[in-house]
Amino acid sequence: MDKDGIDLHRIPCESYTDGSFHGVEFLPEDFRDAPNEATMRLDEKYSSLPVEEKGIHIINIRAIEDIGYVRTESTLLNSFSQDPDANCKYGLYFRDGKRKVDYILVYHYKKSSFSRTLTRRIHFNDSGPRSIKQDQPLPGKGGQVNMEENEHHIDYHEDDKRFRREEYESNLMQTGLELERDEDTKIHGLGFVKIHAPWNVLCREAEFMKLKMPTKKIYQIHQPHGLLKKINSVIQKITEPIQPKVAEHKHQTVKRLSYPFSREKQHLFDLSDRDSFFDSKTRSTIVYEILKRTTCTKAKYSMGITSLLANGVYSAAYPLHDGDYEGEHVEHNDRKLLCEEWASYGVFYKYQPIDLVRKYFGEKIGLYFAWLGVYTQMLIPASIVGIIVFLYGCATVDENIPSMEMCDQRNNITMCPLCDRTCSYWKLSSACATARASHLFDNPATVFFSVFMALWAATFMEHWKRKQMRLNYRWDLTGFEEEEEAVKDHPRAEYEAKVLEKSLRKEFRNKETEKEKLTWKDRFPAYFTNFVSIIFMIGLTFAIVFGVIIYRISTAAALAISSSPAGRSNIRVTVTATAVIINLVVIIILDEVYGCIARWLTQIEVPKTDKSFEERLIFKAFLLKFVNAYTPIFYVAFFKGRFVGRPGNYVYIFHSFRMEECAPGGCLMELCIQLSIIMLGKQLIQNNLFEIGIPKMKKLIRYLKLKRRRPVDHEEHLKKKQRYEVDYNLEPFAGLTPEYMEMIIQFGFVTLFVASFPLAPLFALLNNIIEIRLDAKKFVTELRRPVAVRAKDIGIWYNILRAVGKLAVIINAFVISFTSDFIPRLVYLYMYSESGTMHGFVNHTLSYFNVSDFQEGTAPNDAMELGYPVQICRYKDYREPPWSETKYDIAKDFWAVLAARLAFVIVFQNLVMFMSDIVDWIIPDIPKDISQQIHKEKVLMVEVFMKEEQGKLQLLETWRDKDKKKGENCNHSPRSSVSHRGSVSSCHSCHVEV
């Protein structure tokens, strides 16, 4: 047969007629010269059974040279058993039922129709590092393999992916990992590579990664004494019903001393149970680190696991869940426990089992849920104070003099038209309901609440820092900085590919270069694209808000000429409600669009490290989503009604649309409506409905695709799915950025405009109670298990929280000063009131206008709608009356109020920030008891090593004493009975023994 053919060597075996195969081996070309020797080597390496007792086909497949791959010797064993799933706990273990599956790689492959019924379990033995080759489709019942007939089934791209997988898996085995492949799954066209890390690999990598592991040394945790002990005991008894029923959450009085793992110091660690010393989370982390640094180099450039996934060589890579979480006969596991005690709406009132969450998902996800829990707890006092402020407004609404004056029809105040021509004059008393409602949120208590919320934000940040330090101590993360730096400097695969591409270009130009790196010149096109795109998207957001403003103005004008009296009487409510709903829909749509664009803009920048990539992505996404969510609210708070002009000289948009005005009671009520609808709608639709609906919809689509791909026969339908098959159908983990983002935006709603909506903390609290259990259920039941990532803090999100907290102080100062009537009321009360009360305040804030001064074509068409001719109408502004020498000019009262407003902003901002800094200074970042425990751990660790050194010295002294005594015995031993040569041998033997 020529060099492009296939050599088949048939090992004698029992004849079979059912077409089933006991196993298939793929051997390199060298075996065709000595088939007997090959068979012997194969048998010795993989099995203790004689070859004659196992029906085995040895197939020699030649590597495809035109792809450019160098042939590597590979052996592959396909072994079959009658009940393969009984021992491996349905995919949690290898076929032998002993080695645990630590990680899964998934790939697509093309399978010919006549070989789909074959049962194939492909096993990589752990006897030594070998390269791997994937086999061609096997023949049918007794058929022969014909290369020419099957060649058209395999195209160039499939071969390219297959050979990359071969090399990558071979390199993985050279690192010490053990692999086993499974293509006999209910998901046709998918192959699964199971990865197991043996003990020696786990120890080696744990030492490289400086993982802190528990030692044998146990010490007592500092316990409070006296009154504090009694208080803690009472609190524990009171909170016992709301504690989760998990062992990890119980109060610990002792703790094992932890130390970075070292193979030389294994005697220090508690290795009584090696199977559980490295838990599943740690094992998967170690394997993932190996996957990241292992590459295949036969492609155009070096490819790690991230590049292999991006190029479709593998379709997925993930660790396995511990098992099923529901069912009557499900074995007890951490996933089931989390589902019962954490990911259930029935336990919404309980604390979270944070230590168990960290044990299962890792520190980074554990810190997110711990932060979310602390944030939700801190919302409880804020909600209580907000409710009290709101109830105060309800209780004093009937005592509010300005709203009573507006509702008093005896005042007979005639207001100027709200629009040109179609709108007529109207009575101020018709805005009575709006004025009364405004008092609920615009009263002296809201100023106190703004100060309270600013101090609350500072207290929350300090409380979280202390909680974070407690978790760092409990989770042995106190010395994590060095490890973090080492991980941070590891370059991303995309960055390395870009650098290699740059190097190849310079080599092509015959330029000798040192180690290349990407400079600002290489990134300038990406930076320019980022800048232009972000400016464009911010401009797009402003344009949409401007479009909604045009909608409000035009709709108000259209409703004013409506024939329906109900439509004319509810113009302001109708326009505000519909405009807010439009804003909400646009915000939700643009949020998703901006998230995708932010990721794309970050990718084209090609950041060097994963940490840099994440921080840049977070910054862009937060900037765009912040502008998107708050621009409509900023417009109502600070711009609406500010640039209206006055009757007879209004400001127009496009020379036809008159700028809209605030209600007589101010824009604060409308701001409250805008804020509440956007906040509640965003939380209900985007955060909850999307989080529940979209994953379930994607899961259903994947299920329908797999079901439509090939009809499943009855026997396969009855077969229980392997664990890795079930997990593959789950949604991939997309990171914590969306989870943090929605909470940070909510934190902005709670703090930035809290002066206009005191109930915001309450609605945030109710949402978060659901959000915690919703996220928990999603992580436990809907998502593939994420790779555990070590982290000692929440990263850049803490800085964003601090920035939002500082910005909240400034914004609330401006809301109180310029949006509400708090400052004008104070100025009137202390400067202009004759009786020292608020009587006459409404009249003081309204200016006079002579209707004869209207511009041509702007006067009302129906001037007699009120039943009497109008000579003078009123409008809200501080201007001179028409009978003044400087009519309609800005009055002195305006400047007095403006000065008071600016003074309040300066005083409020500096006072509140000073008080926040005092809170930061008073509350220490590290709790005193934790600081003492960390110091105690260092002292104990020094003692352990001192004792170890003393033991070594004593042992050396003992050996020296023995050596000295045996040397003396050799020197003084009688030589008469032995020869000179024998005595020398005797002394030499003594020396060797010592």
GIDAKA-V587409 format. One record per helix or strand of 3 or more residues. SS is the DSSP state (H for helix, E for strand). FROM is the first residue (numbers start at 1). LEN is the number of residues. If there is no record, write none. Layout:
SS	FROM	LEN
SS	FROM	LEN
//
This chain:
E	7	4
E	23	5
H	29	4
H	35	12
H	51	3
E	56	5
H	65	3
E	76	3
E	103	6
H	113	3
E	121	3
H	147	7
H	156	19
E	178	5
E	190	7
H	199	10
E	212	9
H	227	16
H	247	3
E	254	7
H	263	6
H	274	4
H	280	14
H	305	6
E	316	3
H	334	8
H	345	3
H	354	8
H	363	37
H	401	7
H	409	3
H	428	14
H	444	31
H	481	8
H	493	16
H	520	41
H	565	5
H	571	35
H	610	30
H	668	42
H	714	5
H	723	6
H	737	15
H	760	23
H	796	24
H	822	11
H	841	5
E	846	5
H	851	3
E	872	5
H	892	31
H	928	45
H	980	14
//
